[in-house]
Amino acid sequence: MVKNIVILGAGFAGLKVTQDLTKKLKDPNYNITLIEKSDVHLYRADLYEVATAFNQKITKECLTKLRNTIATPITELVDTNRVKLIKDEVVKIKSREILLKKGKPVKYDYLVVALGSITNYFKIPGLEKYSLPLKDIQDGIAINCHLDQHLQSLWEKKSQKEVNIVIGGGGATGVETATELTSAYKKLCKKYDYPYKKIHIHIIEGQKMLGGMDAKGTKIIKARLKELNVKVHFKSFITKVTAKEITIKDAPEKLPYDILIWTGGVKSNPVVGSKPIEVRPTLQSKDAPSIFAAGDNAFYPDPQNPKQRLPMLARTAFDQGSLIAENIIRNIKGKKLKNYKHASLIYILPLGGRFALLKTQKHLISGRLIWYLRRLIFLKYSLAILPFWKGLRKWAHGTKIFTEND
Ligand SMILES: Cc1cc2nc3c(=O)[nH]c(=O)nc-3n(C[C@H](O)[C@H](O)[C@H](O)COP(=O)(O)OP(=O)(O)OC[C@H]3O[C@@H](n4cnc5c(N)ncnc54)[C@H](O)[C@@H]3O)c2cc1C
């Protein structure tokens, strides 16, 4: 009897499982189904570049080009002769079947849960209503348009007021966005003849660390932020947001703002539950061995700190997707499943313009070369998921657009 392998989500993990199964599982007795709500697969690591890229004119064509830097139609990535692609939203995972928003339920024998995470607003009053999130491609495009329109409207009113751009959250996304905004605003200010000295970029961060780094890394980031004139409010918790002001716990005054970008956290996808799925070393769910979970949806203990999960990173999701494809095939063939081995990763944090910081277990190195190294990582990824020329073109296209304001 034909069996169904169903993959939920075409992000870093889900796409990798689908592509590997397509290549390695030729047995027609196994159907492969991929369910994804979006038309595109997204390279989220460069969302901050999309949010801050410079456009001489905001046109539909220009925004499509911008979107194509990091978003790739799933139909270009998946062999639809082998994979049944369902564009729909998963609303519930049941034992043996998946419920969808629009379509009929889908039965599964093997399930891969790779739906990623969602923005966490921590129930802070006004935050979701008044801030711009940075999680999906439409968020990046919306921020990009908003920055332009905001300055355009000041130029139209002939206003030269002080402008406060606030980034909520000083993790990696917050820091890379804030630093790149300085380059973006230099260009935008020229475009609208606005004095750059009137633009103030702030980061509001609850802890003392920045960019997901330790004290040493934070020191380098602080120096870079100082050089770029980005103000950091450490140990500051946002407690309320209104249309014009941010209330920060214990701060004597409210912070007025023009644009608030929220990068302060993500949480488990509600379809998966309030917590990620606890997995065995084989990445099978502890509760149901025919269900595998990967990436942001999998709770896999961090070898450095076993009470914590592994950091939510693209490379982890990609590697776990690769192992899950292999383990499904092993299971079908009656072979012993392999355990996930977490490789210690290098981590690169862009810090505005062509400058970035690299962190390994032993080293911290910063500079222009590191920024180029990060672009090479995207090239490697593009070539892994796309045919050679398409992958190369995508990389070159993004590099051209992203370096225009550096
Ligand atoms: C702004 C930002 C910057 C980041 N930068 C970096 C970085 O520099 N380096 C790094 O390593 N990591 C980075 N990350 C983290 C990294 O992107 C995630 O850890 C990674 O994407 C997780 O992969 P995944 O496959 O679990 O989920 P995702 O890649 O998020 O994929 C989930 C997929 O599921 C789909 N989906 C969600 N819900 C449903 C539903 N109900 N029905 C159907 N489909 C659904 C989504 O559309 C998406 O395609 C960043 C994340 C963000 C948000």
The ligand as a Gaussian input file, in Angstrom:
#p B3LYP/6-31G(d) Opt

LIG

0 1
 C       14.839000      38.346000      10.980000
 C       15.543000      37.053000      11.218000
 C       16.913000      36.971000      11.010000
 C       17.571000      35.772000      11.211000
 N       18.916000      35.732000      10.976000
 C       19.566000      34.569000      11.104000
 C       20.958000      34.494000      10.796000
 O       21.583000      35.485000      10.445000
 N       21.560000      33.281000      10.901000
 C       20.874000      32.175000      11.291000
 O       21.459000      31.095000      11.335000
 N       19.568000      32.213000      11.615000
 C       18.901000      33.391000      11.526000
 N       17.568000      33.457000      11.846000
 C       16.903000      32.263000      12.386000
 C       16.541000      31.299000      11.271000
 O       15.965000      31.994000      10.180000
 C       15.560000      30.249000      11.799000
 O       16.142000      29.606000      12.905000
 C       15.252000      29.254000      10.684000
 O       14.531000      29.906000       9.660000
 C       14.445000      28.077000      11.217000
 O       14.185000      27.208000      10.152000
 P       12.829000      26.381000      10.129000
 O       12.899000      25.523000       8.935000
 O       12.599000      25.780000      11.462000
 O       11.690000      27.490000       9.956000
 P       11.494000      28.576000       8.812000
 O       12.702000      28.728000       7.981000
 O       10.957000      29.767000       9.509000
 O       10.347000      27.933000       7.909000
 C        9.052000      27.724000       8.356000
 C        8.129000      27.650000       7.143000
 O        6.841000      27.230000       7.570000
 C        5.850000      28.027000       6.939000
 N        4.673000      28.050000       7.809000
 C        4.570000      28.610000       9.035000
 N        3.359000      28.374000       9.559000
 C        2.677000      27.669000       8.646000
 C        1.368000      27.095000       8.619000
 N        0.540000      27.206000       9.653000
 N        0.993000      26.417000       7.521000
 C        1.837000      26.250000       6.446000
 N        3.082000      26.774000       6.431000
 C        3.498000      27.451000       7.518000
 C        6.515000      29.380000       6.791000
 O        5.881000      30.133000       5.760000
 C        7.954000      28.992000       6.464000
 O        8.158000      28.852000       5.081000
 C       16.861000      34.637000      11.650000
 C       15.479000      34.710000      11.866000
 C       14.819000      35.912000      11.652000
 C       13.337000      35.992000      11.873000

